[in-house]
Amino acid sequence: MSGSIGKKAVVIGAGMAGLAAAKALSAHFEHVCILERDALPVTPAHRPGTPQAQHPHGLLAGGLRALDELFPEFEKDLERAGAVRVRMGLARAELPGYDPFPQRDLGWDVMSMSRPLTEYVTRRRVEQQGNIALVSSCRVTKLVASPDKTGVAAIHYEDAEGRKETLAADLVADASGRGVPTLTFLDTCGYAKPQETEICIDKAYATAVFEFPKDLAPDWKAVLHSPTAPASSRGAVVMALEQGLWMVTLSGMHGDSPPGDIVGFLEFAKSLRTSTVHDAIEGARRVGEIVRFLLPASVRRHFEQLARFPRGLITIGDAICRFNPVFGQGMSVAAQEAVMLNRLLEARTGWSDPLDGLAQEYFGAIQGILASPWAVAESDFVYPQTRGHRPADLEQRMKYRSALTKLAVEDPSVHKLLMQVRHLLQPQSALLDQPIRSRVVEIMAASV
């Protein structure tokens, strides 16, 4: 810990984005304090502040590598805690026209586990950091402006007993999810709020956890069943969890909502294009209740477009961009944003004013991280009911994507590159490089 940037940084929220941000900041501030509204569990358990945690949370390869950079040997920590190692390419992917997509060893592993386990392992690593304090059961009430209102100087919060406290801060990282503290501060101090881009999908999903029958013995540790779009939005995800359990999520959009009772759940699974998921769960013992969730929209806030932004304030994670959860991108994007923050702070070591312009540089630098997952989110415009600013070149993109998928079926190297992009290991632009683009255009021309 160099302590070269400032004395104290404060992080709002102890979810994955907040924990990753706190670790990044701990290398550059003498003290870091995380303020969390929930009473945090002492085991891998659900908590009120993360209602989506009862549903699948993928940790993409790019996110796992980012967390490994922040917390050395993080992957081993996950495995010791019970996470299941899954070889990429050997999961079962069912896409329209490819049921299944070719299964190939693509050369790297991902870890499969529940969101509470991921957060618990991360929180334990944060708690081992000597200069990070985690204060739970407290409510942030206000960001306090500096005397000239050009930045943030402190935070007001109420502790578990309702006492009002003030915490001075050189830097505040808003990882609250909805970003309310930041938006309120911008409004109060006369700053422009960021423009928002919404992709209104009305995504509904229902999740159940099962003990799979011992005689099932599938040749996969995960299933991704993609909908037959635009005719149907029905899809499914099956993923292995710790303790020998499996999480099964059924999803639909625009009013096609999977039921919360087991009979309806099974019927919904039976309506999918293949019987893979239904056959797997029909004879399985369910553990706990079926839980449901609705996400109205994917939302992206364009902080990078603001001409002015308060000194000593940044946002991270869902406060910047919230994606369709079926693609499992949120935790990984937040981890990569934290790594970027760490690198920017490291580059500013020794500056006379290292916080000057930090937010603007950070918001600009993470646009490359957001590009690929947001492009995936825009694919939801394939449904006519999806509301929002539809890209003008959407039809051309969909044709390119279809031809690229066909090429990936035929060519293992293209399959690998496609998955590297989806796992945030390669930029979206890699799929437009001339050698691949030429082959994709040929396929497009042949299909006309």
Secondary structure, 3 states (H helix, E strand, C coil): CCCCCEEEEEEECCCHHHHHHHHHHHCCEEEEEEECCCCCCCCCCCCCCCHHHHCCCCCCHHHHHHHHHHCCCHHHHHHHCCCEEEECCCCEEEECCECCCCCCCCCCEEEECCHHHHHHHHHHHHHCCCCEEEECCCEEEEEEECCCCCEEEEEEEECCCCCEEEEECCEEEECCCCCHHHHHHHHHCCCCCCCEEEEEEEEEEEEEEEECCCCCCCCCCEEEECCCCCCCCCEEEEEECHHHCEEEEEEEECCCCCCCCHHHHHHHHHCCCCCHHHHHHHCCEEEEEEEEEEEEEEEEECHHHCCCCCECEEECHHHCEECCHHHCCHHHHHHHHHHHHHHHHHHCCCCCCCCCCHHHHHHHHCHHHHHHHHHHHHHHHHCCCCEECCCCCHHHHHHHHHHHHHHHHHCHHHHHHHHHHHCCCCCHHHHHCHHHHHHHHHHHHHCC
